[in-house]
Amino acid sequence: MEIDIKEQIENPLLNRTEIHFDCIYQGESTPKVLEVKNRLVTQLDVDKNLLVVDKVNPSYGEGRADGYAKLYDSEEKLVQIEKQHILNKNKEPVKEEEKEEE
């Protein structure tokens, strides 16, 4: 899977950078949101907790998808602005062992 960033737009009003990207995955299944998020985090060298992948829209039969992500200045702003379902799909799954410890 390759990620090609098309544009980054600064949005000072919402304290974030909006990122539009193409995800190319010829011969593979459509990547999951968390896979795309992890690849963007390493590619942009940013904090994982400040990046949210909003959309990954696959193009039928092409092996590519258009994506949209948001990089916030702080976790407080991210939690304050983002909708809960977006936050949920960007969370790492909790392992069974960790659930038992709590």
MDAnalysis code that builds the backbone (N, CA, C; Angstrom):
import MDAnalysis as mda
import numpy as np

u = mda.Universe.empty(306, n_residues=102, atom_resindex=np.repeat(np.arange(102), 3), trajectory=True)
u.add_TopologyAttr("name", ["N", "CA", "C"] * 102)
u.add_TopologyAttr("resid", np.arange(1, 103))
u.add_TopologyAttr("resname", ["MET", "GLU", "ILE", "ASP", "ILE", "LYS", "GLU", "GLN", "ILE", "GLU", "ASN", "PRO", "LEU", "LEU", "ASN", "ARG", "THR", "GLU", "ILE", "HIS", "PHE", "ASP", "CYS", "ILE", "TYR", "GLN", "GLY", "GLU", "SER", "THR", "PRO", "LYS", "VAL", "LEU", "GLU", "VAL", "LYS", "ASN", "ARG", "LEU", "VAL", "THR", "GLN", "LEU", "ASP", "VAL", "ASP", "LYS", "ASN", "LEU", "LEU", "VAL", "VAL", "ASP", "LYS", "VAL", "ASN", "PRO", "SER", "TYR", "GLY", "GLU", "GLY", "ARG", "ALA", "ASP", "GLY", "TYR", "ALA", "LYS", "LEU", "TYR", "ASP", "SER", "GLU", "GLU", "LYS", "LEU", "VAL", "GLN", "ILE", "GLU", "LYS", "GLN", "HIS", "ILE", "LEU", "ASN", "LYS", "ASN", "LYS", "GLU", "PRO", "VAL", "LYS", "GLU", "GLU", "GLU", "LYS", "GLU", "GLU", "GLU"])
u.atoms.positions = np.array([
    [0.843, -1.182, 0.000],
    [0.000, 0.000, 0.000],
    [0.886, 1.241, 0.000],
    [0.561, 2.160, -0.894],
    [1.267, 3.442, -0.945],
    [0.272, 4.559, -0.663],
    [0.773, 5.611, -0.021],
    [-0.068, 6.778, 0.220],
    [0.596, 7.980, -0.435],
    [-0.168, 8.628, -1.304],
    [0.308, 9.805, -2.024],
    [-0.516, 10.999, -1.542],
    [0.132, 11.915, -0.835],
    [-0.574, 13.081, -0.290],
    [-0.779, 14.103, -1.411],
    [-2.055, 14.429, -1.661],
    [-2.395, 15.378, -2.727],
    [-2.279, 16.817, -2.248],
    [-2.838, 17.097, -1.056],
    [-2.734, 18.461, -0.534],
    [-2.914, 18.478, 0.976],
    [-2.288, 19.482, 1.595],
    [-2.431, 19.730, 3.021],
    [-2.892, 21.165, 3.185],
    [-4.023, 21.337, 3.857],
    [-4.601, 22.667, 4.024],
    [-4.608, 23.011, 5.508],
    [-4.003, 24.139, 5.849],
    [-4.024, 24.610, 7.234],
    [-5.401, 25.195, 7.528],
    [-5.985, 24.814, 8.665],
    [-7.273, 25.355, 9.086],
    [-7.093, 25.930, 10.494],
    [-6.641, 27.188, 10.584],
    [-6.366, 27.772, 11.899],
    [-7.608, 27.941, 12.774],
    [-8.766, 28.051, 12.159],
    [-10.004, 28.208, 12.908],
    [-10.284, 26.979, 13.793],
    [-9.987, 25.794, 13.262],
    [-10.222, 24.552, 13.993],
    [-8.924, 23.936, 14.527],
    [-7.818, 24.662, 14.434],
    [-6.520, 24.189, 14.938],
    [-6.133, 22.832, 14.369],
    [-6.220, 22.702, 13.044],
    [-5.860, 21.438, 12.425],
    [-5.350, 21.634, 11.009],
    [-4.714, 20.580, 10.502],
    [-4.299, 20.512, 9.115],
    [-5.145, 19.431, 8.459],
    [-5.765, 19.750, 7.341],
    [-6.610, 18.804, 6.634],
    [-5.803, 18.201, 5.489],
    [-5.793, 16.883, 5.413],
    [-4.934, 16.164, 4.474],
    [-5.803, 15.348, 3.516],
    [-5.641, 15.611, 2.226],
    [-6.311, 14.825, 1.188],
    [-5.248, 13.936, 0.554],
    [-5.551, 12.640, 0.417],
    [-4.543, 11.711, -0.088],
    [-5.158, 10.629, -0.963],
    [-4.300, 10.003, -1.784],
    [-4.669, 8.819, -2.559],
    [-3.989, 7.633, -1.910],
    [-4.710, 6.545, -1.801],
    [-4.171, 5.311, -1.250],
    [-4.176, 4.296, -2.392],
    [-3.001, 3.793, -2.760],
    [-2.889, 2.865, -3.877],
    [-2.555, 1.487, -3.316],
    [-3.382, 0.494, -3.663],
    [-3.217, -0.848, -3.104],
    [-3.512, -1.913, -4.154],
    [-2.824, -1.844, -5.287],
    [-3.056, -2.785, -6.386],
    [-2.896, -4.231, -5.920],
    [-3.891, -5.064, -6.223],
    [-3.818, -6.486, -5.919],
    [-4.029, -6.835, -4.452],
    [-4.340, -5.863, -3.614],
    [-4.585, -6.110, -2.197],
    [-6.032, -5.751, -1.880],
    [-6.474, -6.147, -0.685],
    [-7.814, -5.746, -0.263],
    [-7.786, -4.282, 0.167],
    [-8.949, -3.667, 0.212],
    [-9.033, -2.270, 0.638],
    [-8.481, -2.154, 2.058],
    [-7.536, -1.262, 2.281],
    [-6.932, -1.158, 3.613],
    [-7.922, -0.644, 4.654],
    [-7.752, -1.102, 5.867],
    [-8.572, -0.658, 6.994],
    [-8.145, 0.750, 7.408],
    [-9.027, 1.449, 8.089],
    [-8.755, 2.819, 8.541],
    [-7.496, 2.862, 9.407],
    [-7.350, 1.887, 10.303],
    [-6.178, 1.887, 11.186],
    [-4.879, 1.654, 10.426],
    [-4.914, 0.828, 9.375],
    [-3.711, 0.620, 8.549],
    [-3.307, 1.921, 7.869],
    [-4.291, 2.625, 7.322],
    [-4.027, 3.903, 6.653],
    [-3.493, 4.918, 7.670],
    [-4.102, 4.953, 8.848],
    [-3.672, 5.886, 9.895],
    [-2.222, 5.627, 10.285],
    [-1.865, 4.354, 10.507],
    [-0.496, 4.020, 10.895],
    [0.503, 4.394, 9.806],
    [0.131, 4.194, 8.552],
    [1.024, 4.552, 7.446],
    [1.197, 6.076, 7.363],
    [0.103, 6.821, 7.552],
    [0.181, 8.289, 7.534],
    [1.031, 8.811, 8.688],
    [0.893, 8.209, 9.867],
    [1.667, 8.635, 11.038],
    [3.164, 8.498, 10.755],
    [3.585, 7.365, 10.169],
    [5.007, 7.183, 9.877],
    [5.460, 8.083, 8.729],
    [4.610, 8.251, 7.723],
    [4.982, 9.069, 6.572],
    [5.118, 10.548, 6.949],
    [4.207, 11.049, 7.783],
    [4.225, 12.466, 8.172],
    [5.057, 12.723, 9.424],
    [5.439, 11.647, 10.129],
    [6.199, 11.732, 11.367],
    [5.485, 12.626, 12.386],
    [4.254, 12.225, 12.726],
    [3.420, 12.977, 13.662],
    [2.955, 12.069, 14.798],
    [2.359, 12.670, 15.818],
    [1.831, 11.926, 16.956],
    [0.565, 11.185, 16.545],
    [0.520, 9.898, 16.841],
    [-0.611, 9.039, 16.485],
    [-1.925, 9.521, 17.110],
    [-1.846, 10.128, 18.295],
    [-3.052, 10.565, 18.997],
    [-3.650, 11.857, 18.443],
    [-2.933, 12.527, 17.552],
    [-3.416, 13.797, 17.002],
    [-3.965, 13.662, 15.577],
    [-3.834, 12.470, 14.988],
    [-4.272, 12.244, 13.610],
    [-5.547, 11.404, 13.594],
    [-6.520, 11.826, 12.780],
    [-7.765, 11.079, 12.617],
    [-8.011, 10.889, 11.118],
    [-8.216, 9.642, 10.703],
    [-8.590, 9.372, 9.317],
    [-10.109, 9.436, 9.258],
    [-10.621, 10.379, 8.476],
    [-12.062, 10.593, 8.387],
    [-12.695, 9.644, 7.374],
    [-12.121, 9.579, 6.169],
    [-12.717, 8.785, 5.093],
    [-11.648, 8.057, 4.294],
    [-11.997, 6.863, 3.831],
    [-11.225, 6.143, 2.820],
    [-12.268, 5.616, 1.839],
    [-12.384, 6.274, 0.678],
    [-13.401, 5.927, -0.320],
    [-12.755, 5.179, -1.492],
    [-12.944, 3.857, -1.555],
    [-12.337, 3.093, -2.649],
    [-13.014, 3.361, -3.989],
    [-12.209, 3.320, -5.049],
    [-12.744, 3.425, -6.413],
    [-12.930, 2.004, -6.928],
    [-14.103, 1.689, -7.378],
    [-14.433, 0.322, -7.777],
    [-13.519, -0.178, -8.894],
    [-12.858, -1.303, -8.663],
    [-12.048, -1.965, -9.672],
    [-10.716, -1.326, -9.988],
    [-10.313, -0.284, -9.283],
    [-9.083, 0.423, -9.621],
    [-7.908, 0.128, -8.697],
    [-8.167, -0.377, -7.497],
    [-7.066, -0.606, -6.563],
    [-6.534, 0.686, -5.966],
    [-7.411, 1.655, -5.816],
    [-7.023, 2.923, -5.192],
    [-8.224, 3.510, -4.454],
    [-7.920, 4.390, -3.523],
    [-8.985, 5.035, -2.753],
    [-8.606, 6.483, -2.489],
    [-9.606, 7.342, -2.418],
    [-9.399, 8.728, -2.018],
    [-9.594, 8.786, -0.519],
    [-8.746, 9.541, 0.160],
    [-8.861, 9.613, 1.607],
    [-8.788, 11.039, 2.116],
    [-9.269, 11.196, 3.344],
    [-9.284, 12.495, 4.010],
    [-8.936, 12.271, 5.478],
    [-7.933, 12.991, 5.954],
    [-7.511, 12.872, 7.351],
    [-7.335, 14.265, 7.936],
    [-7.338, 14.336, 9.280],
    [-7.177, 15.612, 9.977],
    [-6.109, 15.463, 11.043],
    [-5.183, 16.409, 11.072],
    [-4.114, 16.420, 12.059],
    [-4.319, 17.627, 12.967],
    [-4.606, 17.362, 14.245],
    [-4.919, 18.426, 15.199],
    [-3.669, 18.898, 15.942],
    [-3.755, 20.133, 16.479],
    [-2.667, 20.705, 17.271],
    [-2.624, 20.106, 18.671],
    [-3.788, 19.702, 19.197],
    [-3.842, 19.157, 20.557],
    [-4.946, 18.116, 20.665],
    [-4.804, 17.205, 21.634],
    [-5.826, 16.180, 21.859],
    [-7.127, 16.799, 22.349],
    [-7.033, 17.898, 23.096],
    [-8.239, 18.560, 23.599],
    [-9.117, 19.027, 22.437],
    [-8.503, 19.660, 21.442],
    [-9.259, 20.134, 20.276],
    [-9.839, 18.963, 19.492],
    [-9.063, 17.895, 19.345],
    [-9.524, 16.724, 18.621],
    [-10.793, 16.167, 19.264],
    [-10.772, 15.961, 20.569],
    [-11.924, 15.411, 21.291],
    [-13.099, 16.379, 21.256],
    [-12.806, 17.666, 21.320],
    [-13.850, 18.694, 21.339],
    [-14.567, 18.785, 19.983],
    [-13.839, 18.622, 18.874],
    [-14.395, 18.865, 17.548],
    [-14.925, 17.605, 16.864],
    [-14.187, 16.506, 16.963],
    [-14.546, 15.296, 16.215],
    [-15.780, 14.595, 16.772],
    [-16.544, 13.984, 15.877],
    [-17.720, 13.209, 16.273],
    [-17.263, 11.869, 16.847],
    [-18.086, 11.300, 17.709],
    [-17.714, 10.085, 18.432],
    [-17.467, 8.898, 17.496],
    [-18.262, 8.744, 16.438],
    [-18.071, 7.583, 15.548],
    [-16.742, 7.657, 14.797],
    [-16.273, 8.858, 14.508],
    [-14.960, 9.019, 13.863],
    [-13.862, 8.628, 14.851],
    [-13.994, 9.068, 16.096],
    [-13.015, 8.714, 17.124],
    [-12.985, 7.203, 17.341],
    [-14.157, 6.570, 17.336],
    [-14.232, 5.123, 17.560],
    [-13.532, 4.329, 16.468],
    [-13.707, 4.729, 15.208],
    [-13.078, 3.948, 14.143],
    [-11.573, 4.207, 14.039],
    [-11.058, 5.216, 14.738],
    [-9.625, 5.491, 14.754],
    [-8.929, 4.941, 15.999],
    [-9.696, 4.280, 16.883],
    [-9.112, 3.709, 18.100],
    [-8.508, 2.351, 17.819],
    [-7.375, 2.069, 18.480],
    [-6.782, 0.741, 18.410],
    [-7.700, -0.212, 19.173],
    [-7.904, -1.432, 18.667],
    [-8.744, -2.373, 19.413],
    [-8.076, -2.759, 20.736],
    [-8.884, -2.912, 21.774],
    [-8.370, -3.277, 23.093],
    [-8.238, -4.788, 23.150],
    [-7.073, -5.256, 23.576],
    [-6.829, -6.695, 23.663],
    [-7.565, -7.271, 24.859],
    [-7.879, -8.552, 24.794],
    [-8.611, -9.230, 25.867],
    [-7.885, -9.171, 27.198],
    [-6.554, -9.324, 27.188],
    [-5.767, -9.306, 28.419],
    [-5.903, -7.954, 29.142],
    [-5.908, -6.872, 28.357],
    [-6.014, -5.532, 28.947],
    [-7.385, -5.330, 29.570],
    [-8.427, -5.883, 28.953],
    [-9.782, -5.753, 29.500],
    [-9.885, -6.446, 30.854],
    [-9.255, -7.619, 30.993],
    [-9.326, -8.385, 32.232],
    [-8.611, -7.662, 33.374],
    [-7.529, -6.951, 33.060],
    [-6.755, -6.248, 34.079],
    [-7.540, -5.093, 34.686],
    [-8.417, -4.481, 33.902],
    [-9.188, -3.326, 34.380],
    [-10.273, -3.774, 35.255],
])
